[in-house]
Amino acid sequence: MKFRTEIEPKRWSNPIEYSHKILCLGSCFATNIGEELLKRKFRVTISPTGILFNPASIAHALRQMTTAKAPDIESLLEVEDRYLHYDFHSSITGSTPQEAISTMHEALQRGNEALQHADLTIVTLGTAWVYRLRESGEVVVNCHKQPHQLFSRELLTTDQCIEYLEEIISLVPGRILLTVSPVRHIGEGLEDNSLSKAILRVAIDAVCRRHEVRVAYFPSYEILIDDLRDYRFYAEDLVHPSRQAVEYITEQFLDAALSLSSKSLMPKVESIVRALNHRPNNPRSEAYRKFCEAQLRAISEIEGVDLSEERASFEQLLQINL
């Protein structure tokens, strides 16, 4: 008997290698996937300008990254003694206007660098709902808790989403993986959330068919909704996926996306990362010295993975052991 419907993501014909550089953009689920890849020592840059929920904001962020030009200081907002901008997430801020502009410029430069060298860009779309400034008509990344009268709420059409996705594709040099975030935007209402996700899914399918070689889809939304399909796989807020769900979806992604060489290498990398987190009873013991030496030998046998941080840490632990 079967008690659940499992989804088997399509295997990639051009899989990910450890040498590839990856850029993650979009909703908080893009951050989840990026952090899981970082834990396994893949070369990942995560959301340089902060979390982005809709395709219009992602396209705009990519436009900014291509020029790396910071906004004008006059366009900043002062909110509770912090300086913010409608084009950036609230995590990209400063205590003075100059600090805020500097932080935003650094974020854009980091994004520009990652974009130029990305072999793969993972774009996670959270919603088709956008907020526009009534005065200018511009879509904002974040309303920064400003009065709601300043904004108009709008649902992007499928054609508009396709247009923004086409722009995203034109701005990204390497391959692109599109996915719909499984995070439920219940602030929109469940009916509006469902409509939004459906629009995103149809738009993604259209561009994937147009760009079969460069653009692929990964069913993270479907895995949570149709495969796991239970509130125990949500966090306490019943909105975000639980840690267990994120790990499961990541496992599905890695199984579909990684090359055979990366799959064989990953357990060795994970073993070294776990070993660094090991806390010995006696860090000056002979047994722990041999343990550290064994990890350094294992690191020296791995090629193509940046384990310089782990190498330096084990070398330092050996010095303490002397």
NORZI-V627280 format. One line per field, one symbol per residue. psi: psi as a letter, one per 20 degrees, with the letter a starting at -180 (. if undefined). A space follows every 50 residues. Layout:
psi: ???
This chain:
psi: qpjqoqpnqpqphmrprhiqppppqbrhhhgggghhghhjkqnpppmhjr pphrhghgggghghhhhkpqrqhijqqooljqprqiiqqiinaqiqgghg ggghggghggggghghjphppooophqiprpqphghjqpqgpikkrphii qpppoqrghgggghhhgghhiphbqppqqppippmihiqhghgggghggg gggghghhhhlhghprqplhghggghfglqiijqrhikgqqrgggghghg ggghhhhqrhhhhhhghgghggghhhipoqhnijqhghghgghhhhghgh ipqjpnkhghghghhghhghh.
